[in-house]
Amino acid sequence: MNSTKKELAPEQQEALLSVLKTRFEKNMNRHKGLDWANVQAKLEANTGKLWSLNAMEQTGGEPDVVGHDEQTGDYIFYDCSAESPKGRRSACYDRAALEARKENKPADTVMDMAAAMGIELLTEEHYRELQKLGNFDAKTSSWLLTPAAIRQLGGALFGDFRYGTVFVYHNGADSYYAARGFRGSLRI
């Protein structure tokens, strides 16, 4: 990946499109009624977004189409890996939380990582939508986009799936765990 230009070489684009097409065809329950040819055409017309999808893929997110916005024509991708993406764990919530830590600071924050990748964190609503498509985060948890009122009080939200139930809970935004990462979304 060329992170300065945020473009993929033609062979990287081809390889990524192949991976995405295979995943799309294997998981039709996530995007009933959608046609891969239309998705691919949209992807090929938005190479910057392909770079972001590749970043999602390279960090273990396994992005897949989960919807289509009829009003804008956008296809919506979420990270659909069974567990929170491995390449995005052990990070506190945001820069303010990282700077507030006195010791044992993590290497990065989820908000900075998401911004660098050109993606958005899943909201609680998005996370619950994702969980309707399968069981995700049965062994891990994922930070969620946190409302400002909660964040101003020092907290941040995360979700997981335990005991057949989706749980959304809170933690100090400065906390970080080896089993907590984040899931992203991307509109194309």
Secondary structure as GFF3:
##gff-version 3
##sequence-region A 1 188
A	DSSP	alpha_helix	10	26	.	.	.	ID=ss1
A	DSSP	three_ten_helix	28	30	.	.	.	ID=ss2
A	DSSP	alpha_helix	36	44	.	.	.	ID=ss3
A	DSSP	alpha_helix	47	58	.	.	.	ID=ss4
A	DSSP	beta_strand	63	68	.	.	.	ID=ss5
A	DSSP	beta_strand	75	79	.	.	.	ID=ss6
A	DSSP	three_ten_helix	86	88	.	.	.	ID=ss7
A	DSSP	alpha_helix	95	100	.	.	.	ID=ss8
A	DSSP	alpha_helix	110	117	.	.	.	ID=ss9
A	DSSP	beta_strand	120	121	.	.	.	ID=ss10
A	DSSP	alpha_helix	124	131	.	.	.	ID=ss11
A	DSSP	beta_strand	141	144	.	.	.	ID=ss12
A	DSSP	alpha_helix	148	152	.	.	.	ID=ss13
A	DSSP	beta_strand	155	162	.	.	.	ID=ss14
A	DSSP	beta_strand	165	172	.	.	.	ID=ss15
A	DSSP	beta_strand	180	182	.	.	.	ID=ss16
A	DSSP	beta_strand	184	187	.	.	.	ID=ss17
###
